[in-house]
Amino acid sequence: MREKPKQKMRIWAMLCHFSALLGWILLFLLVFIGIPLYLPLNLLAPLLIWRFKKAQYPWIDFQGKESLNFQITWTLYTLIFMVISLFVVLTSFSLPVTTNSSANQVKINLDSLLIVFMSLILLILIVQSFIVTFAAIKAYNGEHYRYPWTIRVLR
């Protein structure tokens, strides 16, 4: 596996990585237009590419597993972040309500939390897009790359 893969294999391997970003973009567009759903769309396209091309090309098998492991891990991190965010919002909302604070205080608390959480989500997306782009470039160049902060579900 140490020889440089052919261009067709490298393009499919690169698509394994980039297709996950398209899934995230599609998910956020759906949420932005008002469809409140959380489906791990970031897993669908890399999974399909990996399942259909892994038997033909060992390079796609390796890159597909790396991409899927990273996306599964980041999906898990996102779910944990959502649960913690919900807990923090409910706690922050209940404190001013139970202490009979003004409606303005509740609004200020929720607006502050919204700004913090939106900033964190934007940071997560930017970090993920840089890491996935780096991995896709490495895959296209035929170089081995292992994602950081990844739980290896598929081996």
Solvent accessible surface area in square Angstrom, and as a share of the most:
residue,aa,sasa,rsa
1,M,110,0.49
2,R,200,0.73
3,E,131,0.59
4,K,131,0.55
5,P,11,0.07
6,K,150,0.64
7,Q,94,0.42
8,K,121,0.51
9,M,27,0.12
10,R,35,0.13
11,I,64,0.32
12,W,73,0.26
13,A,0,0.00
14,M,46,0.20
15,L,69,0.35
16,C,0,0.00
17,H,2,0.01
18,F,63,0.26
19,S,10,0.07
20,A,0,0.00
21,L,27,0.14
22,L,118,0.59
23,G,8,0.07
24,W,10,0.04
25,I,95,0.48
26,L,92,0.46
27,L,7,0.03
28,F,70,0.29
29,L,96,0.48
30,L,42,0.21
31,V,73,0.42
32,F,174,0.73
33,I,120,0.61
34,G,52,0.50
35,I,79,0.40
36,P,125,0.79
37,L,52,0.26
38,Y,60,0.23
39,L,89,0.44
40,P,57,0.36
41,L,32,0.16
42,N,2,0.01
43,L,35,0.18
44,L,96,0.48
45,A,35,0.27
46,P,0,0.00
47,L,72,0.36
48,L,83,0.41
49,I,26,0.13
50,W,19,0.07
51,R,136,0.50
52,F,147,0.61
53,K,36,0.15
54,K,62,0.26
55,A,100,0.78
56,Q,110,0.49
57,Y,41,0.16
58,P,85,0.53
59,W,5,0.02
60,I,0,0.00
61,D,36,0.19
62,F,40,0.17
63,Q,2,0.01
64,G,0,0.00
65,K,47,0.20
66,E,4,0.02
67,S,0,0.00
68,L,4,0.02
69,N,2,0.01
70,F,0,0.00
71,Q,1,0.00
72,I,53,0.27
73,T,1,0.00
74,W,20,0.07
75,T,11,0.07
76,L,79,0.39
77,Y,85,0.32
78,T,23,0.13
79,L,76,0.38
80,I,85,0.43
81,F,39,0.16
82,M,85,0.38
83,V,104,0.60
84,I,96,0.49
85,S,15,0.10
86,L,110,0.55
87,F,140,0.58
88,V,50,0.28
89,V,45,0.26
90,L,104,0.52
91,T,53,0.31
92,S,23,0.15
93,F,85,0.36
94,S,47,0.30
95,L,108,0.54
96,P,8,0.05
97,V,78,0.45
98,T,100,0.58
99,T,94,0.55
100,N,139,0.71
101,S,47,0.30
102,S,70,0.45
103,A,86,0.67
104,N,95,0.49
105,Q,77,0.34
106,V,22,0.12
107,K,121,0.51
108,I,87,0.44
109,N,39,0.20
110,L,58,0.29
111,D,57,0.30
112,S,55,0.36
113,L,29,0.14
114,L,107,0.53
115,I,119,0.60
116,V,77,0.44
117,F,30,0.12
118,M,111,0.49
119,S,61,0.40
120,L,69,0.35
121,I,52,0.26
122,L,106,0.53
123,L,100,0.50
124,I,52,0.26
125,L,49,0.24
126,I,76,0.39
127,V,46,0.27
128,Q,2,0.01
129,S,39,0.25
130,F,143,0.59
131,I,20,0.10
132,V,0,0.00
133,T,49,0.28
134,F,100,0.42
135,A,0,0.00
136,A,0,0.00
137,I,92,0.47
138,K,49,0.21
139,A,0,0.00
140,Y,68,0.26
141,N,61,0.31
142,G,15,0.15
143,E,72,0.32
144,H,67,0.30
145,Y,40,0.15
146,R,127,0.46
147,Y,4,0.02
148,P,50,0.32
149,W,156,0.55
150,T,23,0.13
151,I,85,0.43
152,R,55,0.20
153,V,83,0.47
154,L,50,0.25
155,R,213,0.78
